[in-house]
Amino acid sequence: MLSIAGRRLRRDYLTLGAALVLLIYAAAALAAPIIAAQLVHTTPTTIDMRNTFSSPSLAHWLGTDDFGRDQLVRVLYGARVSLSIGLLAAAVNLTIGVSLGAIAGFYGRRVDDAVVWLISTLRAVPALFLLILIGALFRPGPEGLALLIGGISWPGVARLVRGQVLGLRQRDYVLAARTIGAQDWRVLMRHILPNVVSIAIVVLGQDLGAVILTESGLSYLGLGVQPPNASWGNMLSNAQRFLSNAIWLVVAPGACIFSTVLALYLVADGLRDALDPRLR
């Protein structure tokens, strides 16, 4: 299956291009301290009031903001924050969603009823309003924000996995394994979960994009990552006041958010097509 998926991906140049964009962003985020120290010779919090609102130039490739801070360095450090929040939140989302969905679908009956009730209850509460409320009350840091987003966004994954497991548990190889006395955890780990891995990979790509948008929206509202820490969302929030006289403050973080989310969705769509057994 994986070899077939690999061959399909090698022919899917759009997905490969999107993956390359993500790799470039990830590499730039990891190299942010080196770039800041060796090439730009500044930090994301260094204030230079003599060079406020400098337009893009050789000295400041993406210009400076209202405190004279280099925009390129802040975009790179913002990538570290935004991408790490996305990865951590997506990991929490997948861990909770896949675990509860698999357990509910495998055991059924009261266990399934309890998980479905929990999913329905959480989905009845608007996630954005809940995030705004908790963010306004507690002002979580980047790690807390990632855990919060991941902790309330798993119901969709759980529903998807539950539906798949409900069908898989009736397959002949699962019934045969249970007939010869295989323990439940072994049936789940060896015969059922490997068949939902492809779904989890696709959901991971989609959730990463959704989490980055959520973090950006909360930071734009002033409830996400707080200054002086840079994230793409709070950079956009700060730049809205200077839209008329410093457009470069909007372009860089906005373009990063747009291109990253688009690339994530393209990669997720490409993986879905490559891993879909119906297209063999």
SULWO-V372514 format. One line per field, one symbol per residue. phi: phi as a letter, one per 20 degrees, with the letter a starting at -180 (. if undefined). burial: # if it has 24 or more other C-alpha atoms within 12 Angstrom, else .. A space follows every 50 residues. Layout:
phi->???
burial->???
//
This chain:
phi->.fffffffffeeffffffffgfffffffffegffffeedelbcfdfecfe cflffgbffcfdncefdmeffffffffffgffffffffffffgfffffff ffffffemlfffffffffffffffegffffffffffedlffgffffffff fddegffffffgfffgfffefffffffffenffgfffffeddggedffff fffgfffgffffffffffffenddfegefecffffffffffdffdbfffe ffffffffffffffffffffffffefffef
burial->.......##.....##.##.##..##.##..##.##...#.#####.... .####....#.####################################### #######....#..##.##.......##..##..#....########### ################.##....#............##..###.###### ###########################.############.....##### ####.####################.....
//
